[in-house]
């Protein structure tokens, strides 16, 4: 004998359960994607590029300073010149 009331209740309960499970996994995927974006932002911000000046460029800077009689403060070095003259006229 079949009881049609229990079959209907079981199918509705199963449908609700499957819907909640699908919503959970969809929400989980969205949270994971949001966390991935924030992780990528952190990784990009942690990549620090150290700019070094080669020995050849140091000689060119020294010659350019002597030729053009540029005064630079003693406490600052070549980074001051690179910041002040971004076009790097000593390479021309």
N, C-alpha and C positions, 0 to 999 in steps of 0.2 A: 504494500500500500504506500502510496505517495501522499505526503502532505504538502500541498501547493503553497501554503503559507510559509513554511520553513524554507522552501526553495527560493521564494521571493526575498525573504529576509536575508538569506545567505548571499544572494546575488547582489542586493543593495549594499550589504556590509562589505563584500569583496570589492565592489565598485568604489565605494568610499575609501577603503583601504588603499587600493591601487592609485586613486587620485591623490591622496595625501602623500603616498610614497613618491609619485611623480613630482609633486610640488616641492617636496623635500630635496630631491636630487637636482631639480632645476635651480632652486635657491642655493644649493651647495655649489653648483657650477658658477653661478654669478658671483658668489663670495670668493671663490677661488680665482676668478678672472680679475676681480678688484684687487685682491692681494698680490696677484702677479704684476699688475700695473704699478702698485706701490713698491714692490721689490725691484722692478726695473728702474724706477726713479731713484731708489737708494743706490743701486749699483752704478748708475750713471753719475751720481753726485760723488761717489767715492773714488772715481777714476781721476786721479790728480796727475796732471802732466807737468813734469819738471822741465823747465826750459834751461838748457845749458848753453853757454857761449863757448864756441870752439876757440882753440888757441889762435888760429888764423884770424878769426873775427876779432879777437882781443887786440891783436897787432894792428889790424885795420882801424879799430876804434882809437887806439892810442895815436896812430899817425893822423887820423882825422882831427882828433882833439888838438894836437900840436899845430897842424896846418891852419885850422880855423880859430885857434886861440879860445877854445870853449872852456869856461870855468864851471867845474862841478864841485859840489860840496864834498868834503873829505869823508864824511860818515856814510855816504851812499856810493854805490859802485856802478857797474855797468847797467844794472836794472833801471837806474834813474834815466840813463840815456835812452834805453830801449823804450821806456814809457814816454819820455819827452819827445823823442824823434821816432815815431812808429814807422816812418818810411825808410829808415836805416840808410841815411845818406852816405855813410862810410863804405857801403858796398858798391857804390857807383864809381 
